[in-house]
């Protein structure tokens, strides 16, 4: 089960980078929306900005974990089969 989660391939690398970019952009958009658009009632601004900050912090974590999976022993053989 664990090895299935940690399996790395061309598709996984692309998905990791894409998810990281999406989290980064969505985090920035949510922070900007929290400061400019969301009304300041029932702490909605703070909630939206906190969710944006969490998404912004998850972006590099996803990217770093994808990188760490690519430097594991045995990952080089799997990544050599990818089209560049």
N, C-alpha and C positions, 0 to 999 in steps of 0.2 A: 504494500500500500504506500509506504513512504517513498520507495523508489519510483513509483508511478507519479507522485506529486513532484519529485525532484527531477523528472526526466526533462531533458533539454533537447531542443531541435530548432530548426530554422523558424518554424511557426511560433514557438514559444519565445524566441528572442524578439521577433517582430511584435508579438502581442505585449511583451513586457515594456518595450520602448513606447509603443502606442498608448498603453494604459498609463504610463508615466506622464506622457505629454498631455493626455486628456485630464488627468488629475491636476496637473500644473495649471492648465488654462482654466479649468472649472474652479479651482481654488481662487485664482486671481479674480475671475468674474464674480464669484460669490462674495469676496471681500469688498470689491467695488460696489456690488449691489447692496451690500449691508450698510455701506457708508452713505450711498447716494439715493437709493430707491426705497428701501424697506422703511416703513414708518417706525418711529421710536415709541412703540406701545407694547406692553407686556414683554419687554426685553427681547423683542424680535430681532433688532439690529445686532445685539450681542450674540444671539443664537446663530444667526446666519453667518456672521463674521467668524465665529468659532468653528463652524462646519467648514467654512472656506479655508481657515488656517489649518485644520486637520487634513483636508485634502491637499493643501499646499505642502504639508510636511510628509504626506505619504508618497508624493511624487518621487523624491530622491530615494526613499526607502525601497520602492519598487525597482527603480533603476539600479541601485546598488545590489539588491538581491539577485536581479537578473545577471549582473556582471559576476557576482560570486558563484552563481551556478555555472557560468561559462568557464570559470577557471578551475572547476573541480576536476580531479583526475578522470580521464575517460571522455570528457566533453569535447576534446579536440577532434577525436575521430568522428563524432556526430556532426560537428560544425563544419568539417572539411567537405561534407557531402552537399552543403548548401550552395545555391547559386548566388553569385555576387554580382 
